[in-house]
Each structure stands twice: as structure tokens, then as C-alpha cells.
Amino acid sequence: MTFVRTRLALDRMPIGSTLLLRLRGDEPRRNIPQTAAEQGHAVLGQQELGDGTTLLLLRKG
């Protein structure tokens, strides 16, 4: 479900714009960067925070 929301957000954005996500859980942390890259988007950064969440920065391709 998390990637569905991510994809909907990316679809509404112009090419080249960036999207910052806050992810919770192991599955989104593994799957979203991989799936986004497979769909032509760039993973610009990924940072794990002390509260167990991960920040992920994507650029729409």
C-alpha cells in the first residue's frame, strides 16, 4: 500500500521534481527504493533515523 501512495504522488509531480518520504518498517524500506528505480526514478538518498523510520529522497524520472 505504501508504494501505491508513493506512485500516486509521483504521478502528480512534474519530471525532475523530488519527493521526500518517511518510511516505517522493513518491507517499505527494501521495496520502495527498488521499485522506484525500476520505474525510472532516481534514489537520491536514504537515511535511517533513531526512531526506526527511514527518510527516502526520490527524483521523478
Secondary structure in CASP SS format (residue, H / E / C, confidence):
PFRMAT SS
TARGET T0000
AUTHOR 0000-0000-0000
METHOD secondary structure of the structure
MODEL  1
M C 1.00
T H 1.00
F H 1.00
V H 1.00
R H 1.00
T H 1.00
R H 1.00
L H 1.00
A H 1.00
L H 1.00
D H 1.00
R C 1.00
M C 1.00
P C 1.00
I C 1.00
G C 1.00
S C 1.00
T E 1.00
L E 1.00
L E 1.00
L E 1.00
R E 1.00
L E 1.00
R E 1.00
G C 1.00
D H 1.00
E H 1.00
P H 1.00
R H 1.00
R H 1.00
N H 1.00
I H 1.00
P H 1.00
Q H 1.00
T H 1.00
A H 1.00
A H 1.00
E H 1.00
Q C 1.00
G C 1.00
H C 1.00
A E 1.00
V E 1.00
L E 1.00
G E 1.00
Q E 1.00
Q E 1.00
E E 1.00
L C 1.00
G C 1.00
D C 1.00
G C 1.00
T E 1.00
T E 1.00
L E 1.00
L E 1.00
L E 1.00
L E 1.00
R E 1.00
K C 1.00
G C 1.00
END
